[in-house]
Amino acid sequence: MKSNLPIWLLSFVLLTLNSVNAYAADGCFAHVKQVAEQLSSQPFSKTPMMKVDTGRITYDHYQHIKFKGNQTFWRDEKLPFQLEFMHPGMHYIHPIELFAWEDGAATPIKFSRKYYDYTEVKGLNLENDEPNMGFTGFRILAKLGGKHSSYTEALVFQGASYFRALGLDQKYGLSARGLAINTSLEGKEEFPDYTKFWLEKPAKDADTLVFCALLDSPSTTGATRFVLTPGNSTEMEVETQLYPRQDMTEIGIAPLTSMFFHGENSQQHYGDYRPEVHDSDGLMIQKGDEWVWQPLWEVPYFNFQSTPIEKLSGFGLLQRDRDFNNYQDLEAWYHARPSVWIEPLEDWGKGSVQLLRLHTESDIVDNIVAYWKSDAGNAFRHLHYRMSWRSDEPPAHTLGKVVATRATNKAVDGLPGHKGRIRFIVDFNDVPKLDKMPQVELVFNGAGQTKPAVIQENPYVKGWRVIAAVFPETCDKPMTATIRLTDGSNPVSETWSYPIPESLCLAP
């Protein structure tokens, strides 16, 4: 049949239909990539604040504004995932845009007071502000314990590009970000925002939820596709395409942000009754078959460390200590904070794992940042990796593991020959069974000397204790001690690596 439409209009219609078909097949990602690419050609414009005085919604108000349980998005359709939306208030003053994505089309999800219970909040009079208000984030609810369990929080996005996830029986701890820019450059860090989200409507039997986000900052735009699989360990596949507006000095990939106040290896506990206070107690790096564990420790001001790697297999910030007795906090539940493990789903080439530590005298300040930095620099524009929010170790890690690190420069036992000495007491468990006692490899990278390490069986951790001593010649140069267990030729444990802080050093 001959069409009566003009050629230019017919071409436009066909192009539109093809685009819709492509979006329907590929989901929201193709659409968001197009939006991000177009936006990158325009000057950056910060999302404006809402045209309401959100500052009068104080912390106390904010805690008492409740999302109505019968208003969760997709509830009436009995889908395996449901959504709650975050109210504005306190310092959450920039709105985000939310869209439900179905059959290649996006439907806006508009702010409404119908979602919230204000009965515990008096005198705010928000009725007239509703047209000017917007959501500041959202939660995804899922059945972490299986299809017969109840809905609980699995993931939350709120603030810049920050997000946190949970597996079964976990409590929120460390955060992730979509991207880090210039994090190691003091005073020059840039925080990209996720400004818009498209949430694909899941099937009734879906195990995963797919959604997309638009990233925006002065230096770059980006499109991110998330695939969320909640459970005992909650996994997220993350794929981001960047469209830079300008060259970036440093791009931080898969950035993680955590808190370390003090731990078993700390010299200072600030009068805290709690033995340990941290969301993460170590940085793990996998390089092929080698696993490296670096315990975290507090720093007097600012410390930046870069670990070069030829080919990365994975990295993450882990909360390895799961014993409540080591925390004694009945409210924060530090023993239930998740670890996050990052696995590249493509070859990231040469680069380095960056670790930034800041001093803190409080447990409410995140002071640890870890991320991957590619040697490709600005040419690295496609990011694809898997995140795992878990309570146990990465499944591929089958070697012995460090379960405690203690450090001292004091001669508390009164033995001679202690001046200028640092001792490390390191416990390993989960070591493969051997016919004889493992051997210890101790390496000191720095100016100084060591003595042969001592190894003892430690039945209380069902493993081994290593006591190592190093004698630095100077304290003003970088130095690192490493320990691992072997069967005489092959490693049977991960490599414990400890950059020695100047505050621990007693060299003349």
C-alpha positions in Angstrom: 0.0 0.0 0.0 1.3 3.4 -0.9 1.9 5.9 1.9 0.5 9.4 1.7 3.0 10.7 4.2 5.9 13.0 3.1 9.2 11.2 2.7 10.8 13.2 5.5 8.0 12.4 7.9 7.9 8.7 6.9 11.6 8.5 7.6 11.2 10.1 11.0 8.4 7.7 11.9 10.4 4.7 10.8 13.4 6.0 12.8 11.3 6.5 15.9 9.8 3.0 15.6 13.2 1.5 15.2 14.5 3.4 18.2 11.5 2.2 20.3 12.0 -1.4 19.2 15.7 -1.1 20.0 14.9 0.3 23.5 12.3 -2.4 24.1 14.9 -5.1 23.2 17.9 -3.5 25.0 16.0 -2.0 27.9 16.7 1.5 29.2 20.5 1.4 28.6 20.3 2.4 24.9 18.0 5.3 25.7 20.2 6.6 28.6 23.4 6.4 26.5 21.8 8.6 23.9 20.6 11.1 26.6 24.1 11.1 28.2 25.9 11.6 24.8 23.6 14.5 23.9 24.0 16.1 27.4 27.9 15.9 27.1 27.8 18.4 24.3 26.2 21.0 26.5 27.7 23.1 29.3 27.3 21.5 32.8 24.4 22.8 34.8 23.9 21.7 38.4 20.5 20.4 39.2 18.7 23.3 40.9 17.6 23.1 44.5 13.9 22.6 45.0 11.9 25.8 45.2 10.9 25.1 48.8 12.6 25.7 52.1 13.6 22.1 52.8 16.0 23.3 55.5 13.0 23.6 57.9 12.6 19.9 57.6 15.2 19.2 60.3 16.9 15.9 61.2 14.2 15.2 63.8 11.4 15.9 61.3 13.1 13.7 58.7 13.3 10.7 61.0 9.6 10.9 61.6 8.4 11.2 58.0 7.5 7.6 57.2 6.9 6.0 53.9 3.5 4.3 53.9 3.9 0.6 53.6 0.8 0.2 51.5 2.1 2.8 48.9 5.2 0.9 47.7 5.5 1.1 43.9 4.6 -2.1 42.1 2.9 -3.4 45.3 -0.6 -3.9 43.8 0.9 -5.9 41.0 2.7 -8.3 43.5 6.0 -8.0 41.7 9.2 -9.4 43.3 10.6 -5.9 43.7 9.0 -2.9 45.2 10.1 0.8 45.5 10.1 3.4 48.2 10.9 7.0 47.5 13.0 9.3 49.6 11.5 12.6 50.9 13.4 15.9 50.7 14.8 17.5 53.8 17.9 18.3 55.9 20.8 18.5 53.3 18.9 16.5 50.7 17.8 19.5 48.6 18.4 18.5 45.0 15.6 16.4 43.4 16.1 13.4 41.1 13.8 12.3 38.3 12.4 8.8 38.3 10.8 6.9 35.5 9.2 3.5 35.2 10.4 1.8 32.0 8.1 -0.7 30.2 7.9 -1.8 26.6 10.5 0.8 25.5 8.7 3.7 27.0 9.4 5.8 30.1 6.6 7.0 32.4 7.5 9.7 35.0 7.0 8.8 38.7 5.9 12.1 40.3 6.4 13.3 43.8 3.2 13.1 45.9 2.4 13.4 49.6 0.3 10.3 49.3 3.4 8.2 49.7 4.2 9.6 53.2 2.8 9.5 56.7 3.2 12.9 58.4 1.3 12.1 61.6 4.4 12.3 63.8 5.5 15.6 62.2 3.7 18.7 63.4 3.6 22.3 62.0 5.5 21.8 58.7 2.4 22.6 56.6 3.8 21.1 53.4 0.5 21.0 51.5 1.3 24.1 49.4 4.9 23.0 48.8 3.9 19.7 47.1 4.1 21.0 43.4 7.7 22.2 44.0 9.0 19.1 45.8 10.7 16.1 44.4 12.2 12.8 45.4 15.8 12.8 46.6 16.5 9.1 46.3 14.8 5.7 46.4 14.9 2.3 48.0 14.5 -1.1 46.3 12.8 -3.7 48.4 13.2 -7.4 47.7 12.8 -10.8 49.4 16.4 -11.4 50.5 15.5 -14.7 52.2 13.8 -16.2 49.2 10.3 -16.0 47.7 8.5 -17.0 50.9 10.2 -14.3 53.0 9.1 -10.7 53.5 10.2 -7.6 51.6 13.2 -5.8 53.1 15.6 -3.2 51.9 18.1 -4.4 49.3 19.5 -1.2 47.9 19.3 2.6 48.4 20.4 5.5 46.3 20.5 9.0 47.8 23.0 11.8 47.4 25.4 12.5 44.5 26.1 9.0 43.0 26.2 7.2 46.3 24.5 3.9 46.9 24.5 1.1 49.5 23.2 -2.5 49.3 22.4 -5.3 51.7 22.5 -9.1 51.7 20.5 -11.2 54.1 21.0 -10.3 57.8 23.3 -7.4 57.0 23.3 -3.8 58.3 24.1 -0.8 56.1 27.8 0.1 56.2 30.2 1.2 53.5 29.0 3.0 50.4 29.7 2.8 46.7 29.8 5.5 44.1 29.1 5.6 40.4 32.5 7.3 39.7 35.2 9.2 41.5 37.1 12.1 39.9 40.3 13.6 41.2 39.9 11.9 44.6 43.7 11.9 45.4 44.0 15.6 44.5 43.4 17.4 47.7 40.8 20.1 47.3 40.0 19.2 43.7 37.7 16.2 44.1 34.6 16.2 41.9 31.4 14.3 42.9 29.3 13.3 39.9 25.5 13.1 40.5 23.0 10.5 39.4 20.2 12.9 38.3 17.7 10.5 36.6 16.8 6.9 36.9 14.8 4.5 34.7 13.5 1.4 36.5 12.5 -1.5 34.2 9.3 -3.2 35.3 10.2 -6.8 36.3 8.3 -9.9 35.4 6.4 -11.6 38.2 9.0 -14.4 38.4 12.1 -12.2 38.0 15.2 -12.8 40.1 16.8 -9.6 39.0 15.9 -5.9 38.6 17.4 -3.9 35.8 17.6 -0.1 36.0 19.6 2.7 34.4 20.9 6.1 35.6 22.2 9.3 34.1 25.5 10.5 35.5 26.4 14.2 35.3 29.3 16.4 36.4 31.4 19.3 35.2 33.9 16.9 33.6 31.7 14.1 32.2 28.3 12.6 31.6 27.6 8.9 31.7 25.0 6.2 31.3 24.9 3.3 33.8 23.0 0.1 33.7 22.6 -1.9 36.9 21.5 -5.5 37.2 20.5 -6.2 40.9 20.4 -9.8 42.1 19.5 -9.8 45.9 20.0 -12.7 48.2 22.3 -14.0 51.0 24.9 -12.0 49.1 23.5 -9.3 46.9 25.2 -8.9 43.6 25.1 -5.9 41.1 26.4 -5.9 37.6 27.4 -2.4 36.7 28.1 -1.1 33.2 28.9 2.5 32.5 29.6 4.4 29.3 31.3 7.8 29.9 31.1 10.8 27.6 33.7 13.3 28.9 33.1 17.0 28.6 36.8 17.6 29.3 40.0 15.8 30.2 40.0 14.4 33.7 43.2 14.2 35.7 42.1 11.1 37.5 39.2 8.7 37.0 38.4 6.5 40.0 36.6 3.3 38.9 34.3 1.3 41.2 35.0 3.6 44.2 34.1 2.4 47.7 33.8 4.7 50.7 34.1 3.3 54.3 34.9 4.2 57.9 37.8 3.0 60.1 37.9 4.6 63.5 40.0 2.2 65.5 40.7 -1.6 65.6 42.8 -4.3 67.2 46.0 -2.9 65.5 45.3 0.7 66.7 47.6 2.5 69.1 44.8 5.0 70.0 41.3 4.1 71.1 40.2 7.7 72.1 38.7 6.5 75.4 36.1 4.4 73.5 34.6 1.5 75.5 34.2 -0.4 72.3 37.3 -2.6 71.4 36.9 -1.9 67.6 34.8 0.5 65.5 34.9 0.2 61.8 32.7 -0.6 58.7 35.7 -2.3 57.0 38.9 -3.7 58.5 41.0 -4.4 55.4 41.6 -3.9 51.7 41.8 -7.2 49.6 43.4 -7.3 46.2 43.5 -10.3 43.9 46.2 -10.5 41.2 45.8 -13.7 39.4 46.4 -16.5 41.9 47.8 -14.1 44.5 45.6 -12.6 47.2 46.9 -9.6 49.2 45.3 -8.5 52.5 46.1 -5.1 53.9 44.7 -4.3 57.3 43.4 -0.8 57.7 44.8 1.6 60.3 44.2 5.2 61.3 46.4 8.0 60.1 47.3 11.3 61.7 46.0 13.4 58.8 46.1 12.2 55.2 47.6 9.1 53.6 47.5 8.0 50.0 48.8 4.7 48.7 48.9 3.3 45.2 49.4 -0.4 44.4 50.4 -1.0 40.8 48.9 -4.1 39.1 49.6 -5.6 35.7 46.2 -7.3 35.6 43.5 -7.0 38.2 41.3 -9.9 39.1 39.4 -8.2 41.9 39.6 -5.8 44.9 37.4 -4.7 47.7 36.9 -3.4 51.2 36.1 -6.2 53.6 34.6 -6.5 57.1 36.3 -9.7 58.0 35.8 -9.7 61.8 32.3 -11.0 62.4 32.5 -11.5 66.2 30.2 -9.2 68.2 32.5 -9.5 71.2 35.1 -7.5 69.3 32.8 -4.6 68.8 30.3 -4.5 71.8 27.9 -2.2 70.0 24.3 -3.1 70.3 23.1 -0.3 68.0 25.6 0.0 65.2 26.0 -3.8 64.6 29.5 -3.4 63.1 29.9 -7.2 63.1 27.0 -7.3 60.5 28.3 -4.7 58.1 28.8 -6.0 54.5 32.0 -6.5 52.6 32.1 -5.3 49.0 34.0 -7.3 46.4 34.6 -5.9 42.9 35.3 -8.1 39.9 36.1 -6.7 36.4 34.0 -8.2 33.7 36.4 -7.0 31.0 40.2 -6.6 30.7 41.0 -3.4 32.6 44.7 -3.6 31.6 47.4 -2.1 33.7 46.6 0.3 36.5 46.6 0.5 40.3 44.3 0.1 43.3 44.3 3.5 45.1 43.7 3.7 48.8 43.0 7.1 50.5 42.9 7.4 54.3 41.9 10.4 56.3 42.2 11.0 60.0 39.0 10.9 62.1 38.1 11.1 65.7 34.5 10.0 65.2 32.7 7.0 63.9 30.2 9.1 61.9 32.8 10.2 59.3 33.7 8.1 56.3 37.5 8.3 56.0 38.5 5.5 53.7 38.2 5.5 49.9 39.4 2.7 47.6 39.1 2.5 43.8 40.8 1.4 40.6 42.8 3.8 38.4 43.6 2.7 34.9 46.9 3.6 33.2 44.8 4.4 30.1 43.5 7.6 31.8 40.9 9.5 29.9 40.8 6.8 27.2 39.2 4.5 29.7 35.5 5.2 29.0 33.7 1.9 29.3 33.4 0.4 32.8 32.0 -3.1 33.4 32.2 -5.0 36.6 30.4 -7.0 39.2 29.9 -5.9 42.8 29.1 -8.4 45.6 27.8 -7.2 49.0 28.6 -10.2 51.1 29.3 -11.4 54.7 31.8 -14.1 53.7 34.9 -14.3 51.5 35.0 -14.2 47.7 34.3 -17.8 46.7 37.5 -18.0 44.7 39.7 -17.3 47.7 40.7 -20.8 49.0 44.0 -19.9 50.7 44.6 -19.1 54.4 43.3 -15.8 55.6 44.4 -13.2 58.2 41.9 -13.0 61.0 43.8 -10.6 63.4 46.6 -8.1 63.2 48.2 -6.6 66.3 51.2 -4.2 66.3 53.3 -2.9 69.1 56.5 -0.9 69.6 56.5 -1.4 73.4 58.7 -3.7 75.4 55.9 -4.7 77.7 57.4 -8.1 78.4 60.7 -6.7 79.7 62.9 -8.7 77.5 66.2 -7.1 76.3 66.9 -6.0 72.7 63.6 -4.3 72.1 64.7 -0.7 71.4 63.7 0.4 67.9 61.8 -2.8 67.3 58.3 -3.2 65.9 56.5 -6.4 66.5 53.6 -7.8 64.5 51.4 -10.6 65.8 49.4 -12.0 62.9 46.8 -14.8 63.1 45.9 -17.0 60.1 43.0 -19.4 59.8 41.5 -21.5 57.0 44.9 -22.7 56.0 44.9 -25.9 53.9 46.0 -28.9 56.0 49.7 -29.9 55.7 51.7 -32.8 56.9 54.0 -30.4 58.8 54.0 -26.8 60.1 53.8 -24.1 57.5 56.8 -22.0 56.8 56.8 -18.2 57.1 58.1 -15.8 54.4 58.8 -12.4 55.9 59.9 -9.5 53.7 60.7 -6.0 54.9 60.7 -3.4 52.1 62.6 -0.5 53.6 65.8 0.5 55.4 66.2 -1.8 58.3 66.6 -5.4 59.5 64.4 -8.3 60.5 64.8 -11.4 62.6 63.4 -14.8 61.7 59.7 -14.9 62.3 58.2 -17.3 64.9 55.1 -19.4 64.0 52.9 -21.1 66.6 49.8 -23.1 66.4 46.8 -21.1 67.6 43.9 -23.4 68.4 41.6 -20.5 69.3 41.4 -19.4 65.7 41.9 -22.9 64.4 45.0 -21.8 62.6 48.5 -20.3 63.1 50.1 -17.2 64.8 53.1 -15.5 63.3 55.2 -13.2 65.4 57.5 -11.0 63.3 60.0 -8.3 64.4 61.4 -5.5 62.2 64.1 -2.9 63.1 63.8 0.2 60.9 66.8 2.4 60.5 64.8 5.5 59.8 61.1 6.5 60.2 60.9 9.2 57.5 60.9 6.8 54.5 58.1 4.5 53.2 58.4 0.9 54.4 56.2 -2.2 54.2 56.3 -5.6 55.9 54.8 -8.6 54.2 54.1 -12.1 55.5 52.7 -15.2 54.0 52.6 -18.9 54.8 54.0 -21.6 52.4 54.3 -25.3 52.3 58.0 -24.8 51.5 57.5 -23.9 47.9 53.9 -22.8 47.3 51.8 -20.3 49.2 49.1 -21.7 51.5 47.9 -18.3 52.6 47.2 -14.8 51.3 49.9 -12.2 51.6 49.6 -10.0 54.6 50.9 -6.5 53.7 51.4 -3.7 56.2 52.7 -0.2 55.2 54.3 0.8 58.5 53.1 4.2 59.8 55.6 6.7 61.1 53.6 6.7 64.4 54.6 3.1 65.0 58.2 3.6 64.2 60.8 4.0 66.9 64.0 4.2 64.8 66.5 7.0 65.9 
